[in-house]
């Protein structure tokens, strides 16, 4: 599913695009280094600079 079609609680579209891009870049880096199954949401949070709680506001699942 394209990132722009994933439901979110955040209403500011430009902020959503910016944060999702940060998350996407972190995910690509971590998945390429560790693989999907060995990457945790906590690591994605840390790498993207977005708190774990806020991560769920932008993307519902790993």
Residue pairs with C-beta under 8 A, 6 or more apart in sequence:
3 20
3 24
4 17
6 20
6 59
6 60
7 60
8 16
8 57
8 58
8 59
9 57
10 16
10 19
10 57
10 58
16 58
19 48
19 50
19 54
19 58
20 58
20 59
22 48
22 49
22 50
23 44
23 48
23 50
23 55
23 58
23 59
25 48
26 44
26 47
26 48
27 39
27 44
27 48
29 47
30 39
30 43
30 44
30 47
31 39
34 43
36 62
39 62
41 52
41 55
41 62
42 52
44 55
44 62
45 51
45 52
45 55
48 55
50 58
